[in-house]
Amino acid sequence: MKMESCTDITLLIEKSKGKKLNWRERWQIKMHTKMCRFCENYNIDSKYLDGLLKRITPRSLHLTQEEKMRLTANVKERLN
């Protein structure tokens, strides 16, 4: 099995925020972050920022599916 790129792993980390990953995706993140300190730090920082955002964002604020897809596309575009 090939090692995923840092871009692939950061996308999986972000994907995990919106939906439950399958075992293979979780395993890919775990193995990659054991070998890559940059992605490990990204994962830690991302969780920290999500926690902060949950505390300051009103619970009534929800994105539509279209807005989520647009934001996801924007993130993917910027990572490439």
Residue pairs with C-beta under 8 A, 6 or more apart in sequence:
3 31
3 32
3 35
4 12
4 28
4 32
6 32
6 36
6 38
6 39
7 79
7 80
8 28
9 28
9 29
9 32
9 33
9 36
9 39
10 39
10 42
10 79
11 75
11 76
11 79
12 21
12 25
12 28
12 29
13 29
13 39
13 42
13 43
13 46
14 46
14 72
14 75
15 21
15 25
16 25
16 26
16 29
17 46
17 50
18 68
21 29
29 39
29 43
32 39
33 39
33 40
33 43
34 40
63 71
